[in-house]
């Protein structure tokens, strides 16, 4: 916890995963928001849209209380319905949703290659999460793409880039991704187990 206190929280985007929480999910969201990350991506990919919407309302309310940007994930219709102006879309969904982007002030997507990043920029994304950078349990057995990959992405696009994958809550890793030109890093496991 001491490491987190010394970090610049504007360098961190928290990413949710209910299955990693040791305390009730909404309690965990509140705990994360107290540390004021730059944003929180509500990434609960296993939920049907109606259940996601129910949780999204509650998470948006908590984020609002702490002045943390809440970014909804995948469900554009739900985001529009809840008047959430920030969305993170898988690249395949972004390609199909270009005509809906006017409904959002912030659009992000995940990229896994330089070509993906260039396409995301062309499609109108405001930021990308590029990874995975370090070894991670989320991608067991898959070698990380590494810092050189991240640097190539950062050097090739004019939009914000955040490293993702295996990033721990420590100043050293955040500084490594920033030295590559990234705006910061996305943290899932560390944030869900704070």
N, C-alpha and C positions, 0 to 999 in steps of 0.2 A: 504494500500500500504506500510506503514511503516513496518508492520509485515513481508512482503515479503522481504524487503531489509535486515532484520536481519537474515533471514534463510540462511542456507547453501544450495545453489541451486543445488548442486550435490546430494542432498537427494530427489529431486523432479523430477518426470516424468510428463510432461503435457500431457493430453489426450484431443483430440479435440471433439467437438460436435457443428456443425454450428448453430443448432437451439437455442443454449444458448447465442449466441453472440448478443451484443447490437450494435456493429459497424460492418462494412463489414468484412467478414470472413478473407480475406488475411491481412487486416489491423490488425485484432486481432492476427493473427499468428505472425506478425512482432512485435506487442506489447509484446506478450509472449516471443518471442525469445530474446528480449532486456534484459530480466531478466536471461538469460542463464540457463534454467533448464538443468538437465543432458541429457534429451532427450525429444522428442515430438512424441507421437504416433498419427498418422493420422487415427482416428477411425470414419469414416463416413459410417456406416454400411448400410444406406438407399440408397446409390448411386449405380447405375449400374457401371460395371467395366470401361466402356469407359469414363464416367463422373469422376469417381474416378481418373483415370489416368491423366486426364486434370488438376484436382486440385492438384494431387500429384506432378506433375512437378513444379507447382508454389510454393507449400509448401516446396519442397526439395530445391528450389533455395533460398527461404527466410532463411530456416534453415542453409544452406551452408554459407550464408553471415554472420550469427551470430555464426557460428561454433557450432551449436546445432545438435546433432544426430537426424536425422529424421528416424522414424521407421514406415514403411507402415503396413497396417492392412489387413489381409485376402487374398488379391489378389497377390499370388505368381508370376504369369505370368507378371503382371504389374510391380512388384518390380524388376524382372529379366530384363525386357525390359528397365526400367529406371535406371538400374545399381545401385539399392538401395540394400545395403548389410545387411540391418536389417529389420526383419519382425516379426510381432506379429500375431499369428494365434490362433483362437479358438481351444481348445483341440481336438474337433472332426475333424477339418481340419488338425491339426498337425499329427494326426494318419494316415491320408490318404496321407500326403505330405512328409513322412520321406525320400523318395528317392530324393527329391528336396533340402534338407537342405544344401547340399554342395555348393549351390549357395549363401549362406548367412554366414556372419561372426557372426551375432547375431540373435538368434531365441528366441522369448518369447511366452508365452501362458498364458491364464487366468485359474485359478483353484478355485474351490469352495469346495474342500474337501482335506483331507490329501492324500487320495488315488489318486486324480487327480494330486497332486503335485509330488507324487512318480512316477506316470506314465509319467508325463511331463519330469522329469529328465531322466527316462529310455529311452524315445524317443529322447533325445538329446537337449532339451531346455536349453538355457543358463540362462534364468531367468523366473520367474513366477510372475504374479500379483495375489495376494490372497485376496479374499474378499467375500462379502463386510464387512468391519470392523466396521464402524459406521453407524448409520441411514442415509439414503440418499433418496432423491426424485426419483433417478433413479430406486430404488427398493422399491417403496412405499408399505407399508403393510408387507414387508418381514423383520423379525427381523434380525439385524446384526449378523454376526458370531462372532465378537468380537476379543479382543486382545489375549485371550487364544488360539483361533483357529489359529491366526497368529503365535503365539509362537510355537505351535505344528508343523506347517508347517516349520518354520525356523529351528527348532531343528531336523527335519527329513530329510531334503534334503541338498545337498552340493552345490546347485546352488543359485544364487541371488534371493531374495524374496523381492517384493515391496507390501506393503499394498495398497488396493484400496477400495473405497466406503465410501463416507461421509467425506473424509479427507479435512479439511479446510486449508487455508493458515495461519497456525499459528505454532509457534515453539513447543508448547505443544503437539499437536497431532503428529507431525513428530517425536518428541522425544519419545512419547509413542510407536510408531510402531518400532522405532529403538531399544528401550529397549527389544523388543520381539525378536530381532535378524535380523530384516528386514534391507535392505540397504536403505530404504526410503519409500516414499509414492507417489502414483499417484493421481493427482488432475485434475478433469475435470471442474466442475462448477466454482470453484474459478479462474481457468486459463482462462476460456472462458468469464468471466465477469470482468477481471482485469481492 
